[in-house]
Structure formats: structure tokens, C-alpha cells
């Protein structure tokens, strides 16, 4: 599949990051925010065998990962479930 200028949501869908949340399943940990700390927590949780669900409103990576430079300008930040 070739994506030309995809939106963040389209890219996440094609990578399998926008999985539907199964309301009947129980998670060990829910992490709100997929910025650097949230992603680090998800990786650590997965490495320990913890079933973690990461909730994010815009794009994984947070502010610093979505900018070309750390210039102090503000920017914005989808439900992402880390793959163990």
C-alpha cells in the first residue's frame, strides 16, 4: 500500500496503531499520553509482561518527537496499544 501525504490517523491505521479498544477486556495498566514518558512507560511495562493500553489524543511521540527542533514552541500531541 502506498500512502501519499497521509493524515496522522491514516498513517496510524495503516501501521495498525488505531486498534479498536475491546471494552470487555481488562488491562493491567492504562497510560494516558504517548509522549516520551508515556512511551517509555509502555515499553517498560511490555518488557515486564504487563498488559498496557496507551491513550493519546493526536500522535504518538509527543511534542518533541513531532517537531524538527526543540525551539520551545508549543505543539499538539490516538489510542495506541504497545505490541509486546
Backbone as XML, in Angstrom:
<?xml version="1.0"?>
<chain id="A" units="angstrom">
  <residue number="1" name="UNK">
    <atom name="N" x="0.839" y="-1.166" z="0.000"/>
    <atom name="CA" x="0.000" y="0.000" z="0.000"/>
    <atom name="C" x="0.891" y="1.239" z="0.000"/>
  </residue>
  <residue number="2" name="UNK">
    <atom name="N" x="0.543" y="2.193" z="-0.832"/>
    <atom name="CA" x="1.275" y="3.449" z="-0.898"/>
    <atom name="C" x="0.370" y="4.554" z="-0.373"/>
  </residue>
  <residue number="3" name="UNK">
    <atom name="N" x="0.878" y="5.305" z="0.575"/>
    <atom name="CA" x="0.127" y="6.438" z="1.117"/>
    <atom name="C" x="0.782" y="7.720" z="0.640"/>
  </residue>
  <residue number="4" name="UNK">
    <atom name="N" x="0.008" y="8.583" z="0.065"/>
    <atom name="CA" x="0.533" y="9.869" z="-0.383"/>
    <atom name="C" x="-0.015" y="10.969" z="0.521"/>
  </residue>
  <residue number="5" name="UNK">
    <atom name="N" x="0.870" y="11.605" z="1.257"/>
    <atom name="CA" x="0.519" y="12.683" z="2.177"/>
    <atom name="C" x="-0.610" y="12.272" z="3.133"/>
  </residue>
  <residue number="6" name="UNK">
    <atom name="N" x="-0.421" y="11.172" z="3.875"/>
    <atom name="CA" x="-1.485" y="10.694" z="4.761"/>
    <atom name="C" x="-1.640" y="11.582" z="5.995"/>
  </residue>
  <residue number="7" name="UNK">
    <atom name="N" x="-2.836" y="11.586" z="6.535"/>
    <atom name="CA" x="-3.047" y="12.251" z="7.817"/>
    <atom name="C" x="-2.435" y="11.373" z="8.912"/>
  </residue>
  <residue number="8" name="UNK">
    <atom name="N" x="-2.300" y="11.913" z="10.087"/>
    <atom name="CA" x="-1.760" y="11.136" z="11.203"/>
    <atom name="C" x="-2.623" y="9.910" z="11.463"/>
  </residue>
  <residue number="9" name="UNK">
    <atom name="N" x="-3.946" y="10.086" z="11.394"/>
    <atom name="CA" x="-4.865" y="8.981" z="11.633"/>
    <atom name="C" x="-4.745" y="7.904" z="10.557"/>
  </residue>
  <residue number="10" name="UNK">
    <atom name="N" x="-4.628" y="8.299" z="9.287"/>
    <atom name="CA" x="-4.477" y="7.325" z="8.199"/>
    <atom name="C" x="-3.180" y="6.540" z="8.353"/>
  </residue>
  <residue number="11" name="UNK">
    <atom name="N" x="-2.111" y="7.216" z="8.716"/>
    <atom name="CA" x="-0.828" y="6.551" z="8.911"/>
    <atom name="C" x="-0.907" y="5.565" z="10.075"/>
  </residue>
  <residue number="12" name="UNK">
    <atom name="N" x="-1.514" y="5.985" z="11.168"/>
    <atom name="CA" x="-1.666" y="5.100" z="12.330"/>
    <atom name="C" x="-2.522" y="3.888" z="11.975"/>
  </residue>
  <residue number="13" name="UNK">
    <atom name="N" x="-3.590" y="4.097" z="11.205"/>
    <atom name="CA" x="-4.434" y="2.974" z="10.772"/>
    <atom name="C" x="-3.638" y="1.983" z="9.935"/>
  </residue>
  <residue number="14" name="UNK">
    <atom name="N" x="-2.832" y="2.479" z="9.005"/>
    <atom name="CA" x="-2.071" y="1.584" z="8.124"/>
    <atom name="C" x="-0.988" y="0.825" z="8.883"/>
  </residue>
  <residue number="15" name="UNK">
    <atom name="N" x="-0.499" y="1.382" z="9.988"/>
    <atom name="CA" x="0.513" y="0.709" z="10.802"/>
    <atom name="C" x="-0.112" y="-0.167" z="11.889"/>
  </residue>
  <residue number="16" name="UNK">
    <atom name="N" x="-1.435" y="-0.167" z="11.984"/>
    <atom name="CA" x="-2.117" y="-0.978" z="12.983"/>
    <atom name="C" x="-2.088" y="-0.381" z="14.374"/>
  </residue>
  <residue number="17" name="UNK">
    <atom name="N" x="-1.926" y="0.930" z="14.460"/>
    <atom name="CA" x="-1.839" y="1.570" z="15.771"/>
    <atom name="C" x="-3.194" y="2.000" z="16.316"/>
  </residue>
  <residue number="18" name="UNK">
    <atom name="N" x="-4.208" y="2.096" z="15.471"/>
    <atom name="CA" x="-5.529" y="2.533" z="15.915"/>
    <atom name="C" x="-6.448" y="1.345" z="16.125"/>
  </residue>
  <residue number="19" name="UNK">
    <atom name="N" x="-6.005" y="0.382" z="16.893"/>
    <atom name="CA" x="-6.842" y="-0.771" z="17.185"/>
    <atom name="C" x="-8.063" y="-0.330" z="17.978"/>
  </residue>
  <residue number="20" name="UNK">
    <atom name="N" x="-9.185" y="-0.964" z="17.690"/>
    <atom name="CA" x="-10.375" y="-0.698" z="18.492"/>
    <atom name="C" x="-10.143" y="-1.223" z="19.896"/>
  </residue>
  <residue number="21" name="UNK">
    <atom name="N" x="-10.601" y="-0.474" z="20.873"/>
    <atom name="CA" x="-10.437" y="-0.876" z="22.258"/>
    <atom name="C" x="-11.574" y="-1.831" z="22.614"/>
  </residue>
  <residue number="22" name="UNK">
    <atom name="N" x="-11.216" y="-3.009" z="23.067"/>
    <atom name="CA" x="-12.201" y="-4.007" z="23.479"/>
    <atom name="C" x="-12.659" y="-3.673" z="24.898"/>
  </residue>
  <residue number="23" name="UNK">
    <atom name="N" x="-13.888" y="-3.185" z="25.005"/>
    <atom name="CA" x="-14.416" y="-2.778" z="26.308"/>
    <atom name="C" x="-14.604" y="-3.935" z="27.271"/>
  </residue>
  <residue number="24" name="UNK">
    <atom name="N" x="-14.597" y="-5.163" z="26.758"/>
    <atom name="CA" x="-14.788" y="-6.310" z="27.644"/>
    <atom name="C" x="-13.468" y="-6.826" z="28.216"/>
  </residue>
  <residue number="25" name="UNK">
    <atom name="N" x="-12.341" y="-6.342" z="27.688"/>
    <atom name="CA" x="-11.051" y="-6.816" z="28.208"/>
    <atom name="C" x="-10.570" y="-5.918" z="29.344"/>
  </residue>
  <residue number="26" name="UNK">
    <atom name="N" x="-9.765" y="-6.497" z="30.193"/>
    <atom name="CA" x="-9.220" y="-5.793" z="31.346"/>
    <atom name="C" x="-7.717" y="-5.636" z="31.144"/>
  </residue>
  <residue number="27" name="UNK">
    <atom name="N" x="-7.201" y="-4.416" z="31.319"/>
    <atom name="CA" x="-5.777" y="-4.143" z="31.162"/>
    <atom name="C" x="-5.137" y="-3.970" z="32.534"/>
  </residue>
  <residue number="28" name="UNK">
    <atom name="N" x="-3.880" y="-4.352" z="32.622"/>
    <atom name="CA" x="-3.142" y="-4.171" z="33.868"/>
    <atom name="C" x="-2.824" y="-2.703" z="34.118"/>
  </residue>
  <residue number="29" name="UNK">
    <atom name="N" x="-2.617" y="-1.964" z="33.032"/>
    <atom name="CA" x="-2.156" y="-0.582" z="33.147"/>
    <atom name="C" x="-2.710" y="0.237" z="31.995"/>
  </residue>
  <residue number="30" name="UNK">
    <atom name="N" x="-3.202" y="1.438" z="32.282"/>
    <atom name="CA" x="-3.606" y="2.386" z="31.240"/>
    <atom name="C" x="-2.721" y="3.610" z="31.382"/>
  </residue>
  <residue number="31" name="UNK">
    <atom name="N" x="-2.048" y="3.965" z="30.290"/>
    <atom name="CA" x="-1.136" y="5.109" z="30.277"/>
    <atom name="C" x="-1.800" y="6.199" z="29.459"/>
  </residue>
  <residue number="32" name="UNK">
    <atom name="N" x="-1.988" y="7.366" z="30.046"/>
    <atom name="CA" x="-2.607" y="8.490" z="29.358"/>
    <atom name="C" x="-1.499" y="9.397" z="28.860"/>
  </residue>
  <residue number="33" name="UNK">
    <atom name="N" x="-1.356" y="9.451" z="27.532"/>
    <atom name="CA" x="-0.332" y="10.279" z="26.901"/>
    <atom name="C" x="0.784" y="9.429" z="26.336"/>
  </residue>
  <residue number="34" name="UNK">
    <atom name="N" x="1.031" y="9.580" z="25.038"/>
    <atom name="CA" x="2.080" y="8.809" z="24.369"/>
    <atom name="C" x="3.270" y="9.689" z="24.023"/>
  </residue>
  <residue number="35" name="UNK">
    <atom name="N" x="3.597" y="10.597" z="24.947"/>
    <atom name="CA" x="4.809" y="11.384" z="24.796"/>
    <atom name="C" x="6.000" y="10.537" z="25.201"/>
  </residue>
  <residue number="36" name="UNK">
    <atom name="N" x="7.166" y="11.135" z="25.336"/>
    <atom name="CA" x="8.360" y="10.372" z="25.688"/>
    <atom name="C" x="8.204" y="9.544" z="26.965"/>
  </residue>
  <residue number="37" name="UNK">
    <atom name="N" x="7.614" y="10.106" z="27.998"/>
    <atom name="CA" x="7.450" y="9.370" z="29.264"/>
    <atom name="C" x="6.418" y="8.262" z="29.122"/>
  </residue>
  <residue number="38" name="UNK">
    <atom name="N" x="5.310" y="8.538" z="28.424"/>
    <atom name="CA" x="4.281" y="7.527" z="28.222"/>
    <atom name="C" x="4.777" y="6.350" z="27.406"/>
  </residue>
  <residue number="39" name="UNK">
    <atom name="N" x="5.523" y="6.647" z="26.342"/>
    <atom name="CA" x="6.075" y="5.571" z="25.522"/>
    <atom name="C" x="7.120" y="4.770" z="26.291"/>
  </residue>
  <residue number="40" name="UNK">
    <atom name="N" x="7.932" y="5.448" z="27.083"/>
    <atom name="CA" x="8.925" y="4.740" z="27.902"/>
    <atom name="C" x="8.222" y="3.835" z="28.914"/>
  </residue>
  <residue number="41" name="UNK">
    <atom name="N" x="7.145" y="4.331" z="29.515"/>
    <atom name="CA" x="6.379" y="3.514" z="30.466"/>
    <atom name="C" x="5.776" y="2.299" z="29.771"/>
  </residue>
  <residue number="42" name="UNK">
    <atom name="N" x="5.288" y="2.478" z="28.539"/>
    <atom name="CA" x="4.692" y="1.367" z="27.792"/>
    <atom name="C" x="5.733" y="0.313" z="27.441"/>
  </residue>
  <residue number="43" name="UNK">
    <atom name="N" x="6.908" y="0.752" z="27.034"/>
    <atom name="CA" x="7.984" y="-0.189" z="26.705"/>
    <atom name="C" x="8.412" y="-0.954" z="27.946"/>
  </residue>
  <residue number="44" name="UNK">
    <atom name="N" x="8.569" y="-0.249" z="29.058"/>
    <atom name="CA" x="8.955" y="-0.907" z="30.305"/>
    <atom name="C" x="7.886" y="-1.902" z="30.740"/>
  </residue>
  <residue number="45" name="UNK">
    <atom name="N" x="6.607" y="-1.481" z="30.650"/>
    <atom name="CA" x="5.504" y="-2.369" z="31.036"/>
    <atom name="C" x="5.490" y="-3.621" z="30.167"/>
  </residue>
  <residue number="46" name="UNK">
    <atom name="N" x="5.642" y="-3.453" z="28.855"/>
    <atom name="CA" x="5.645" y="-4.603" z="27.947"/>
    <atom name="C" x="6.816" y="-5.533" z="28.246"/>
  </residue>
  <residue number="47" name="UNK">
    <atom name="N" x="7.960" y="-4.958" z="28.596"/>
    <atom name="CA" x="9.131" y="-5.795" z="28.895"/>
    <atom name="C" x="8.930" y="-6.611" z="30.166"/>
  </residue>
  <residue number="48" name="UNK">
    <atom name="N" x="8.029" y="-6.153" z="31.036"/>
    <atom name="CA" x="7.720" y="-6.869" z="32.276"/>
    <atom name="C" x="6.490" y="-7.759" z="32.133"/>
  </residue>
  <residue number="49" name="UNK">
    <atom name="N" x="5.928" y="-7.843" z="30.917"/>
    <atom name="CA" x="4.769" y="-8.684" z="30.688"/>
    <atom name="C" x="3.453" y="-8.069" z="31.139"/>
  </residue>
  <residue number="50" name="UNK">
    <atom name="N" x="3.449" y="-6.769" z="31.335"/>
    <atom name="CA" x="2.244" y="-6.064" z="31.777"/>
    <atom name="C" x="1.419" y="-5.684" z="30.552"/>
  </residue>
  <residue number="51" name="UNK">
    <atom name="N" x="0.115" y="-5.961" z="30.598"/>
    <atom name="CA" x="-0.787" y="-5.610" z="29.506"/>
    <atom name="C" x="-1.156" y="-4.142" z="29.642"/>
  </residue>
  <residue number="52" name="UNK">
    <atom name="N" x="-0.507" y="-3.288" z="28.835"/>
    <atom name="CA" x="-0.696" y="-1.842" z="28.939"/>
    <atom name="C" x="-1.463" y="-1.308" z="27.737"/>
  </residue>
  <residue number="53" name="UNK">
    <atom name="N" x="-2.300" y="-0.320" z="27.984"/>
    <atom name="CA" x="-3.027" y="0.386" z="26.940"/>
    <atom name="C" x="-2.601" y="1.845" z="27.010"/>
  </residue>
  <residue number="54" name="UNK">
    <atom name="N" x="-2.121" y="2.396" z="25.899"/>
    <atom name="CA" x="-1.689" y="3.787" z="25.852"/>
    <atom name="C" x="-2.753" y="4.604" z="25.131"/>
  </residue>
  <residue number="55" name="UNK">
    <atom name="N" x="-3.225" y="5.651" z="25.763"/>
    <atom name="CA" x="-4.229" y="6.544" z="25.183"/>
    <atom name="C" x="-3.540" y="7.847" z="24.791"/>
  </residue>
  <residue number="56" name="UNK">
    <atom name="N" x="-3.774" y="8.277" z="23.547"/>
    <atom name="CA" x="-3.175" y="9.517" z="23.061"/>
    <atom name="C" x="-4.189" y="10.258" z="22.210"/>
  </residue>
  <residue number="57" name="UNK">
    <atom name="N" x="-4.234" y="11.563" z="22.315"/>
    <atom name="CA" x="-5.248" y="12.345" z="21.611"/>
    <atom name="C" x="-4.883" y="12.676" z="20.170"/>
  </residue>
  <residue number="58" name="UNK">
    <atom name="N" x="-3.597" y="12.703" z="19.839"/>
    <atom name="CA" x="-3.248" y="13.117" z="18.481"/>
    <atom name="C" x="-2.250" y="12.188" z="17.813"/>
  </residue>
  <residue number="59" name="UNK">
    <atom name="N" x="-1.022" y="12.223" z="18.247"/>
    <atom name="CA" x="0.007" y="11.434" z="17.573"/>
    <atom name="C" x="1.003" y="10.890" z="18.584"/>
  </residue>
  <residue number="60" name="UNK">
    <atom name="N" x="1.417" y="9.630" z="18.430"/>
    <atom name="CA" x="2.434" y="9.072" z="19.321"/>
    <atom name="C" x="3.738" y="9.843" z="19.225"/>
  </residue>
  <residue number="61" name="UNK">
    <atom name="N" x="4.431" y="9.957" z="20.305"/>
    <atom name="CA" x="5.731" y="10.622" z="20.310"/>
    <atom name="C" x="5.738" y="11.911" z="21.079"/>
  </residue>
  <residue number="62" name="UNK">
    <atom name="N" x="4.610" y="12.521" z="21.216"/>
    <atom name="CA" x="4.530" y="13.755" z="21.981"/>
    <atom name="C" x="5.087" y="14.950" z="21.247"/>
  </residue>
  <residue number="63" name="UNK">
    <atom name="N" x="5.276" y="16.012" z="21.954"/>
    <atom name="CA" x="5.675" y="17.284" z="21.350"/>
    <atom name="C" x="7.062" y="17.244" z="20.730"/>
  </residue>
  <residue number="64" name="UNK">
    <atom name="N" x="8.023" y="16.715" z="21.412"/>
    <atom name="CA" x="9.400" y="16.743" z="20.900"/>
    <atom name="C" x="9.579" y="15.836" z="19.690"/>
  </residue>
  <residue number="65" name="UNK">
    <atom name="N" x="8.852" y="14.718" z="19.641"/>
    <atom name="CA" x="9.009" y="13.799" z="18.520"/>
    <atom name="C" x="8.320" y="14.319" z="17.259"/>
  </residue>
  <residue number="66" name="UNK">
    <atom name="N" x="7.376" y="15.234" z="17.397"/>
    <atom name="CA" x="6.631" y="15.758" z="16.262"/>
    <atom name="C" x="7.160" y="17.096" z="15.774"/>
  </residue>
  <residue number="67" name="UNK">
    <atom name="N" x="8.315" y="17.500" z="16.199"/>
    <atom name="CA" x="8.900" y="18.782" z="15.790"/>
    <atom name="C" x="10.284" y="18.542" z="15.212"/>
  </residue>
  <residue number="68" name="UNK">
    <atom name="N" x="10.677" y="19.427" z="14.332"/>
    <atom name="CA" x="12.008" y="19.324" z="13.746"/>
    <atom name="C" x="13.082" y="19.778" z="14.728"/>
  </residue>
  <residue number="69" name="UNK">
    <atom name="N" x="12.726" y="20.705" z="15.580"/>
    <atom name="CA" x="13.715" y="21.218" z="16.523"/>
    <atom name="C" x="13.039" y="21.495" z="17.864"/>
  </residue>
  <residue number="70" name="UNK">
    <atom name="N" x="13.810" y="21.458" z="18.927"/>
    <atom name="CA" x="13.304" y="21.785" z="20.254"/>
    <atom name="C" x="13.483" y="23.284" z="20.466"/>
  </residue>
  <residue number="71" name="UNK">
    <atom name="N" x="12.565" y="24.059" z="19.919"/>
    <atom name="CA" x="12.732" y="25.512" z="19.975"/>
    <atom name="C" x="11.799" y="26.172" z="20.982"/>
  </residue>
  <residue number="72" name="UNK">
    <atom name="N" x="11.143" y="25.382" z="21.821"/>
    <atom name="CA" x="10.302" y="25.943" z="22.857"/>
    <atom name="C" x="8.908" y="26.315" z="22.397"/>
  </residue>
  <residue number="73" name="UNK">
    <atom name="N" x="8.604" y="26.144" z="21.111"/>
    <atom name="CA" x="7.254" y="26.434" z="20.637"/>
    <atom name="C" x="6.324" y="25.303" z="21.018"/>
  </residue>
  <residue number="74" name="UNK">
    <atom name="N" x="5.090" y="25.651" z="21.271"/>
    <atom name="CA" x="4.106" y="24.658" z="21.674"/>
    <atom name="C" x="3.551" y="23.935" z="20.449"/>
  </residue>
  <residue number="75" name="UNK">
    <atom name="N" x="3.247" y="22.658" z="20.578"/>
    <atom name="CA" x="2.601" y="21.890" z="19.512"/>
    <atom name="C" x="1.636" y="20.910" z="20.146"/>
  </residue>
  <residue number="76" name="UNK">
    <atom name="N" x="0.877" y="20.198" z="19.359"/>
    <atom name="CA" x="-0.128" y="19.268" z="19.893"/>
    <atom name="C" x="0.385" y="17.844" z="20.019"/>
  </residue>
  <residue number="77" name="UNK">
    <atom name="N" x="-0.326" y="17.019" z="20.739"/>
    <atom name="CA" x="0.013" y="15.609" z="20.839"/>
    <atom name="C" x="-1.099" y="14.711" z="20.368"/>
  </residue>
  <residue number="78" name="UNK">
    <atom name="N" x="-3.893" y="9.040" z="20.011"/>
    <atom name="CA" x="-4.736" y="8.167" z="19.350"/>
    <atom name="C" x="-4.623" y="6.980" z="20.274"/>
  </residue>
  <residue number="79" name="UNK">
    <atom name="N" x="-5.394" y="6.233" z="20.431"/>
    <atom name="CA" x="-5.189" y="5.136" z="21.351"/>
    <atom name="C" x="-4.188" y="4.177" z="20.753"/>
  </residue>
  <residue number="80" name="UNK">
    <atom name="N" x="-3.080" y="4.014" z="21.424"/>
    <atom name="CA" x="-2.021" y="3.155" z="20.918"/>
    <atom name="C" x="-1.763" y="2.045" z="21.911"/>
  </residue>
  <residue number="81" name="UNK">
    <atom name="N" x="-1.796" y="0.832" z="21.435"/>
    <atom name="CA" x="-1.515" y="-0.289" z="22.305"/>
    <atom name="C" x="-0.148" y="-0.847" z="21.953"/>
  </residue>
  <residue number="82" name="UNK">
    <atom name="N" x="0.817" y="-0.823" z="22.889"/>
    <atom name="CA" x="2.155" y="-1.334" z="22.587"/>
    <atom name="C" x="2.120" y="-2.823" z="22.286"/>
  </residue>
  <residue number="83" name="UNK">
    <atom name="N" x="2.909" y="-3.222" z="21.352"/>
    <atom name="CA" x="3.000" y="-4.634" z="20.978"/>
    <atom name="C" x="4.112" y="-5.262" z="21.808"/>
  </residue>
  <residue number="84" name="UNK">
    <atom name="N" x="3.777" y="-6.326" z="22.535"/>
    <atom name="CA" x="4.777" y="-6.984" z="23.396"/>
    <atom name="C" x="5.667" y="-7.887" z="22.581"/>
  </residue>
</chain>
